Amino acid sequence: MRDNTTNPDVRALTGLLQRGLSAIGNKIFRADDCRARDQRWQIIPRHGGLSRTYRDARFDNLIACTACNGRGCHPRGATCSTCHGTGRIVLDPATVFQPGRGQP
């Protein structure tokens, strides 16, 4: 019995279909991808290029505030001065993208 997964014709057809689907997805999501690049988001093509996942990598720099345990306030109700009531702190402010500066 012949194994079609190693057949060069099947592999060539599969590659052609994958490139075609990817090209269609690129046309469909062109405007969204441009907007995501402007915002410095990660673009993750899925399902053969026919869907996308967009992710803002700046969220990797956020952690729960250790002073208030991520609550934003202290037990007596006073706003946390470390996180200013957000419950989160930025790990490394130098790496966080600042809106309005444009891309480097």
C-alpha positions as CSV (number, residue, x, y, z in Angstrom):
1,M,0.0,0.0,0.0
2,R,1.3,3.5,-0.9
3,D,1.7,6.1,1.8
4,N,0.2,9.4,0.5
5,T,1.9,11.5,3.2
6,T,5.3,11.0,1.6
7,N,4.0,11.3,-2.0
8,P,5.7,14.4,-3.5
9,D,2.5,15.3,-5.4
10,V,0.4,15.3,-2.2
11,R,3.0,17.4,-0.4
12,A,3.1,19.9,-3.3
13,L,-0.7,20.2,-3.3
14,T,-0.7,20.6,0.5
15,G,1.9,23.4,0.3
16,L,0.0,25.1,-2.5
17,L,-3.3,25.0,-0.4
18,Q,-1.5,26.3,2.7
19,R,0.0,29.2,0.8
20,G,-3.3,30.0,-0.8
21,L,-5.2,30.0,2.5
22,S,-2.4,32.2,4.1
23,A,-2.7,34.7,1.2
24,I,-6.5,34.9,1.6
25,G,-6.1,35.4,5.3
26,N,-3.5,38.2,4.7
27,K,-5.9,40.0,2.5
28,I,-8.8,39.6,4.9
29,F,-6.9,40.8,7.9
30,R,-4.7,43.4,6.2
31,A,-6.3,46.5,8.0
32,D,-6.4,44.7,11.4
33,D,-2.8,43.6,11.0
34,C,-1.7,47.2,10.2
35,R,-3.5,48.5,13.2
36,A,-1.9,45.8,15.4
37,R,1.6,46.6,14.1
38,D,1.0,50.3,14.8
39,Q,0.1,49.4,18.4
40,R,3.1,47.0,18.6
41,W,0.9,43.9,19.3
42,Q,1.9,40.4,18.5
43,I,0.0,38.9,15.5
44,I,-0.5,35.1,15.7
45,P,-2.1,33.6,12.5
46,R,-4.3,30.6,13.3
47,H,-6.3,28.0,11.4
48,G,-4.1,28.0,8.3
49,G,-4.0,31.8,8.2
50,L,-7.8,32.2,8.2
51,S,-8.0,33.7,11.7
52,R,-5.8,35.8,13.9
53,T,-5.0,36.3,17.6
54,Y,-3.7,39.7,18.6
55,R,-1.9,40.2,21.9
56,D,-0.4,43.2,23.6
57,A,3.0,42.1,25.0
58,R,3.0,45.0,27.5
59,F,0.8,42.9,29.7
60,D,3.8,40.7,30.3
61,N,5.3,43.5,32.4
62,L,2.4,43.7,34.8
63,I,2.3,41.8,38.2
64,A,0.1,42.1,41.2
65,C,1.2,44.8,43.7
66,T,3.0,43.2,46.6
67,A,2.2,46.1,49.0
68,C,-1.6,45.5,48.8
69,N,-1.7,42.0,47.4
70,G,-3.3,43.2,44.2
71,R,-6.3,44.7,45.9
72,G,-5.5,48.4,45.3
73,C,-6.2,49.4,48.9
74,H,-5.0,48.5,52.3
75,P,-7.1,46.7,55.0
76,R,-8.3,50.0,56.4
77,G,-9.5,51.2,53.0
78,A,-6.7,53.6,52.2
79,T,-5.7,53.6,48.5
80,C,-2.3,51.9,48.0
81,S,0.4,54.4,47.3
82,T,2.6,51.9,45.5
83,C,0.1,51.0,42.8
84,H,-2.1,54.1,43.1
85,G,-5.2,51.8,43.5
86,T,-4.8,49.7,40.4
87,G,-3.6,46.6,42.2
88,R,-0.8,46.2,39.6
89,I,2.7,47.3,39.2
90,V,5.0,47.5,36.1
91,L,8.1,45.3,36.2
92,D,10.3,47.4,34.0
93,P,8.9,50.8,33.0
94,A,11.7,51.3,30.4
95,T,10.4,48.5,28.2
96,V,6.7,49.6,28.3
97,F,5.6,51.2,25.0
98,Q,4.4,54.8,25.5
99,P,1.4,55.8,23.3
100,G,2.1,58.7,21.0
101,R,5.8,58.0,20.6
102,G,5.5,56.0,17.4
103,Q,7.6,53.0,16.4
104,P,11.4,53.2,16.9
